[in-house]
Each structure stands twice: as structure tokens, then as C-alpha cells.
Amino acid sequence: MHIRKALKHRLFGYAWKRCDVILTANEYNNNPKQLSPLTLAFLGDAVFELLVRERFIADGNAPVAKLHKKTVAVVCASAQSNAISLLEELLSEEETDIYRRGRNANGHHVPKNADPIEYRRATGLEALFGYLYLKGEQERIRFLFDRIWEQLGQPSESDKI
């Protein structure tokens, strides 16, 4: 049993260490703009969802199914589309450019339960979060996410833990 635990620690420890190396902007010559907007959105989706999960966990312990349901309500395309409309006036020219690139990316698949316009706007938001993450701008990510959370992330009385 100790060998399994040590092996597991070694593998995950290596994975996290490797992740730090992979996800630095230095890999892209300090310019994550070189990545495709859909790649930025892929990463930004994970960043955004992690921030949402952190906020719900901060509210206290709860059944996982309830946490998942609340998270999905905030990370869905329609909620993210609403979120970007809250942020548009706060974005710099560079951030607006990244958002537009993500929104206009040629993704071929829109989930059947999503409106195509909302889905594209959500992809733009995710691309922005991925870009800021790779640039190492955690403070900016937190600032933008806090603005979103103030408007969209507050659970209703029926959803509170």
C-alpha cells in the first residue's frame, strides 16, 4: 500500500510540476496570442469553472450534486454570455481583441441546447480568461470574475447551502 501511495504522489507531483512548465507564457515567447482562440477558450473554460467552484466551496460544505448543479448554472453559455456584457466596458483594447477572436473563432459544433450567438459570446469570454491566465494576470482575472460574481454568481435563497 505504501508503494502505491508513493507512486501516486510521484506521478501527480510530476504532473503538477510539468503543468507549471507547460502553462507559462514563456513557452509562447511571452505571447499567448500565438495560440488559436479555441485553444485559449479551452484553457479559459477550466479557469472560469475553477473560480466558480472556489466561490461555491467558500460558502461551505454541501452535497456534491448540489454544488455541481449550481456550478453548471453559472458556467453555461447563456450565463457566460450575460457575463461578458457586464465586462465589455471594463476591457482594454487588447482584451477586447482577444474576446472578439474567441467569439469569431470557427468552431463547428454548438451544443443542441445552446443558442449559437450566446455560445460564441461565451467562447470569447473563455478565450479572454485563458489568455489572461497564460499571461500570468491573476489579479486581472480575479477583478473581472468579481464583477461577474457580483451580478450573476449570487445564489438565490432557494439555492443557498
Secondary structure, 3 states (H helix, E strand, C coil): CHHHHHHHHHHHHHHHHHHHHHCCHHHHCCCHHHCCHHHHHHHHHHHHHHHHHHHHHHCCCCCHHHHHHHHHHHHCHHHHHHHHHHHHHHCCHHHHHHHHHHHCCCCCCCCCCCCHHHHHHHHHHHHHHHHHHHCCCHHHHHHHHHHHHHHHHCCCHHHCC
